[in-house]
Amino acid sequence: MLRSFLIYLSKAKWAQKIVTSWGFAWRAASRFVSGNTIADAIRAAAELNAKGMNVTMDHLGEATETREDAVKAADDILELFDHIHASGVHANVSVKLTQIGLALDESLCEQNLEQILTRARQYQNFVRIDMEDTPYTDKTIRQYRLQVNTGVLIVQVGSGSPADKAGLKAGDVIVSIGGKNVTAVEDFSQILYAAQIGTPLTLGIWRGSSQLSVSVTPIASPPPG
């Protein structure tokens, strides 16, 4: 019941107006929202970068109600990538597919998403896709053209990383590690946390329509800074 109510509030325009117009509500929300403008987001990202942290930015809003709003949301995300590149901050962008038209027209969403991916590729950046409410799960999977609906999707592989050396690629879906099923990020994190540094792990992955196995050797994370 509470979860459903919170999801409802996240989509309600009247609730957004209250948060942005009432001082005490905005002070509470500002712990999690950097501001109302791209300049606010860039400034917050620069401050976090200075503390040794990378940043994922979200253009708030989801489930647009018109094609015009979906196109406008996509244009705003393109502009956000332009500002990230121009400013030099270390940040990527997280996208809700319903914001760029998934709930209206899957082909419209695909067109908008392709523009966003092209811009990210131009700047050698990347896009995170948020998984949303249950009604949109299958539609989101279709946008990815995935063969499975559980697992951990790889969105980026760092050059020279263990994943890179093992031959993992962006778009691969990890479905098992060492014979243990991976259905969510939590499974992935728990298995890796318990793994022995330097001991190879066998990953079961889907790449397109092919199921593969790769061997990855975990290494210790470098100290921050």
C-alpha positions as CSV (number, residue, x, y, z in Angstrom):
1,M,0.0,0.0,0.0
2,L,2.7,2.5,1.0
3,R,4.9,1.6,-2.0
4,S,1.9,2.2,-4.4
5,F,1.2,5.5,-2.8
6,L,4.8,6.7,-3.1
7,I,4.9,5.6,-6.8
8,Y,1.6,7.6,-7.3
9,L,3.2,10.7,-5.6
10,S,6.3,10.4,-7.8
11,K,4.1,10.8,-10.9
12,A,1.7,13.4,-9.6
13,K,2.2,16.9,-11.0
14,W,0.5,18.5,-8.0
15,A,3.0,16.8,-5.7
16,Q,5.9,18.1,-7.7
17,K,4.5,21.7,-7.5
18,I,4.2,21.4,-3.7
19,V,7.8,20.2,-3.4
20,T,9.2,23.0,-5.6
21,S,7.1,25.8,-4.1
22,W,7.0,25.0,-0.4
23,G,10.2,26.0,1.3
24,F,10.2,23.2,3.9
25,A,9.3,20.5,1.3
26,W,12.1,21.7,-1.0
27,R,14.6,21.7,1.8
28,A,13.8,18.0,2.5
29,A,13.8,17.1,-1.2
30,S,17.1,19.0,-1.9
31,R,19.0,16.2,-0.1
32,F,18.3,14.1,-3.1
33,V,17.6,16.7,-5.9
34,S,20.5,19.0,-7.0
35,G,18.2,21.7,-8.3
36,N,15.9,22.8,-11.1
37,T,18.4,23.7,-13.8
38,I,21.2,22.0,-15.7
39,A,23.6,24.5,-14.1
40,D,22.6,23.3,-10.7
41,A,23.3,19.7,-11.7
42,I,26.7,20.5,-13.2
43,R,27.7,22.4,-10.1
44,A,26.6,19.5,-7.8
45,A,28.5,17.1,-10.1
46,A,31.6,19.1,-9.9
47,E,31.5,19.2,-6.1
48,L,31.0,15.4,-6.0
49,N,33.8,14.9,-8.6
50,A,36.1,16.9,-6.3
51,K,35.4,14.3,-3.5
52,G,36.4,11.5,-5.9
53,M,32.9,10.4,-6.9
54,N,31.5,9.9,-10.3
55,V,27.9,11.0,-11.0
56,T,24.7,9.8,-12.6
57,M,22.3,12.5,-13.5
58,D,18.5,12.1,-13.8
59,H,16.2,14.5,-15.7
60,L,13.3,14.1,-13.4
61,G,9.9,13.1,-14.7
62,E,8.3,10.0,-16.2
63,A,5.2,8.8,-18.1
64,T,4.9,11.8,-20.4
65,E,1.3,12.2,-21.6
66,T,1.8,13.6,-25.1
67,R,4.2,13.0,-28.0
68,E,5.4,16.6,-27.7
69,D,6.3,16.2,-24.1
70,A,8.2,13.0,-24.9
71,V,10.2,14.7,-27.6
72,K,10.9,17.7,-25.3
73,A,12.1,15.4,-22.6
74,A,14.5,13.7,-25.1
75,D,15.7,17.1,-26.3
76,D,16.4,18.1,-22.6
77,I,18.5,15.0,-22.1
78,L,20.5,15.7,-25.3
79,E,21.1,19.2,-23.9
80,L,22.2,17.7,-20.6
81,F,24.8,15.6,-22.4
82,D,26.0,18.7,-24.2
83,H,26.6,20.5,-20.9
84,I,28.3,17.5,-19.3
85,H,30.7,17.4,-22.2
86,A,31.3,21.1,-22.3
87,S,31.9,21.4,-18.5
88,G,34.2,18.4,-18.3
89,V,32.5,16.9,-15.2
90,H,32.6,13.1,-14.8
91,A,28.9,12.2,-15.2
92,N,26.5,10.1,-17.2
93,V,22.8,10.2,-17.6
94,S,20.0,7.9,-16.4
95,V,16.9,7.7,-18.5
96,K,13.3,6.6,-17.8
97,L,11.9,5.2,-21.1
98,T,8.4,6.3,-20.2
99,Q,9.7,9.9,-20.1
100,I,10.7,9.7,-23.7
101,G,7.5,8.0,-24.9
102,L,7.4,4.3,-24.0
103,A,3.9,4.5,-22.6
104,L,2.7,6.3,-25.7
105,D,4.3,4.7,-28.6
106,E,7.3,2.2,-28.6
107,S,8.5,3.4,-32.0
108,L,8.6,7.0,-30.7
109,C,10.5,5.9,-27.6
110,E,13.0,4.0,-29.8
111,Q,13.6,7.1,-32.0
112,N,14.2,9.3,-29.0
113,L,16.4,6.7,-27.4
114,E,18.5,6.3,-30.5
115,Q,19.1,10.1,-30.6
116,I,20.2,10.0,-26.9
117,L,22.5,7.0,-27.5
118,T,24.1,8.7,-30.5
119,R,24.8,11.8,-28.5
120,A,26.3,9.8,-25.6
121,R,28.4,7.8,-28.1
122,Q,29.6,11.1,-29.7
123,Y,30.9,12.2,-26.3
124,Q,32.2,8.7,-25.3
125,N,29.7,8.8,-22.5
126,F,26.9,6.3,-21.7
127,V,23.3,6.0,-20.8
128,R,21.7,4.1,-17.9
129,I,18.2,2.9,-18.5
130,D,15.9,2.8,-15.4
131,M,13.7,-0.2,-14.9
132,E,10.2,1.1,-14.1
133,D,6.8,-0.2,-13.0
134,T,5.8,-3.8,-13.9
135,P,3.5,-2.7,-16.8
136,Y,6.6,-1.4,-18.6
137,T,9.1,-4.3,-17.9
138,D,8.4,-6.2,-21.1
139,K,8.4,-3.1,-23.2
140,T,11.8,-2.0,-21.7
141,I,13.2,-5.4,-22.5
142,R,12.0,-5.1,-26.1
143,Q,13.9,-1.8,-26.4
144,Y,17.1,-3.6,-25.3
145,R,16.2,-6.5,-27.6
146,L,17.3,-8.9,-24.8
147,Q,16.7,-12.6,-24.9
148,V,16.2,-12.8,-21.1
149,N,14.2,-10.9,-18.5
150,T,16.4,-11.5,-15.5
151,G,20.1,-10.9,-14.9
152,V,22.4,-7.9,-14.7
153,L,22.9,-5.9,-17.9
154,I,26.4,-4.5,-18.6
155,V,26.2,-0.9,-19.7
156,Q,29.9,-0.1,-19.9
157,V,33.2,-2.0,-19.7
158,G,36.3,-0.1,-18.4
159,S,39.3,-0.4,-20.6
160,G,41.9,-2.7,-19.1
161,S,39.5,-3.9,-16.4
162,P,39.1,-7.6,-15.5
163,A,35.8,-7.5,-17.4
164,D,37.5,-6.1,-20.4
165,K,40.3,-8.6,-20.2
166,A,37.7,-11.4,-20.0
167,G,36.0,-10.2,-23.2
168,L,32.8,-8.9,-21.6
169,K,31.0,-6.3,-23.7
170,A,28.4,-3.6,-23.1
171,G,25.0,-5.2,-23.8
172,D,25.9,-8.5,-22.3
173,V,23.6,-9.9,-19.6
174,I,25.1,-11.8,-16.7
175,V,22.7,-14.6,-15.6
176,S,25.1,-16.6,-13.4
177,I,28.4,-16.5,-11.5
178,G,30.1,-19.7,-10.4
179,G,27.0,-21.6,-11.1
180,K,24.8,-19.4,-8.9
181,N,21.9,-17.6,-10.6
182,V,22.0,-13.9,-10.9
183,T,18.5,-12.3,-11.1
184,A,19.3,-8.8,-9.8
185,V,22.1,-6.5,-8.9
186,E,21.9,-7.6,-5.3
187,D,22.7,-11.2,-6.2
188,F,25.6,-10.0,-8.3
189,S,27.0,-7.8,-5.5
190,Q,26.7,-10.5,-2.8
191,I,28.4,-13.2,-4.9
192,L,31.3,-10.8,-5.9
193,Y,31.7,-9.7,-2.3
194,A,32.1,-13.3,-1.1
195,A,34.5,-14.1,-4.0
196,Q,38.2,-14.6,-3.4
197,I,40.5,-12.0,-4.9
198,G,42.6,-13.6,-7.7
199,T,40.4,-16.7,-8.0
200,P,38.7,-17.0,-11.4
201,L,35.0,-17.0,-11.6
202,T,32.9,-18.4,-14.5
203,L,30.2,-16.1,-15.7
204,G,27.2,-17.3,-17.6
205,I,26.1,-14.5,-20.0
206,W,23.7,-13.8,-22.8
207,R,25.1,-11.9,-25.8
208,G,22.3,-11.2,-28.3
209,S,20.8,-14.6,-29.0
210,S,23.9,-16.6,-27.8
211,Q,24.5,-18.0,-24.4
212,L,28.2,-17.9,-23.4
213,S,30.6,-18.6,-20.5
214,V,33.5,-16.4,-19.7
215,S,36.2,-16.5,-17.0
216,V,36.8,-13.4,-14.9
217,T,39.5,-12.9,-12.2
218,P,38.5,-10.4,-9.5
219,I,41.1,-7.9,-8.3
220,A,41.2,-5.6,-5.3
221,S,39.7,-2.2,-5.8
222,P,42.3,0.6,-5.9
223,P,42.2,3.0,-2.9
224,P,40.1,6.1,-3.4
225,G,41.8,9.2,-4.7
